[in-house]
Amino acid sequence: MIRLGEAMMILELHRQGLSVTAIARRTGRDPKTVRKYIERGVEVPVYGPRTTGRPSKIAPYMEFLRERVSAFPAIRISV
């Protein structure tokens, strides 16, 4: 991932007529990365919160654990 300033520099060099390869050499980035940011334009990437992809490993056992712990009222389980 590159910063906004570097993306602006890539776009400016492209506007000046430099090739993707020349921009890649000058910035030290891969030509595919340069091409991607030229196609994307000034748009800054937006990252949101990640979704959980899998359930907890103890999820199948939570009911059993709650039953066992209920014998000890001082202990609480939070999930």
C-alpha positions, 0 to 999 in steps of 0.5 A: 500500500502506498501513501497519498503523496506517493500516489499523487507523484505517480499520477503527476509523472504519468501526466508528464508523459513518463511510461509505467516502467519509468515511473516504477523505476523512479518510485521503486515500485512494481510496474503493476502497482504503478499501473493500478494507481494510474487506473484508480486515480486520486481515490484513496483506498478505504478500509473497513472493519474486518468481518469474522470469518469463522466461529470460536473454537469453543462455540460448540461447547459453550452450553456445556461450560455454562451448565458446569459453571452455573454451579459456581455463581461467583464465576461469569462467562462472557463471550 
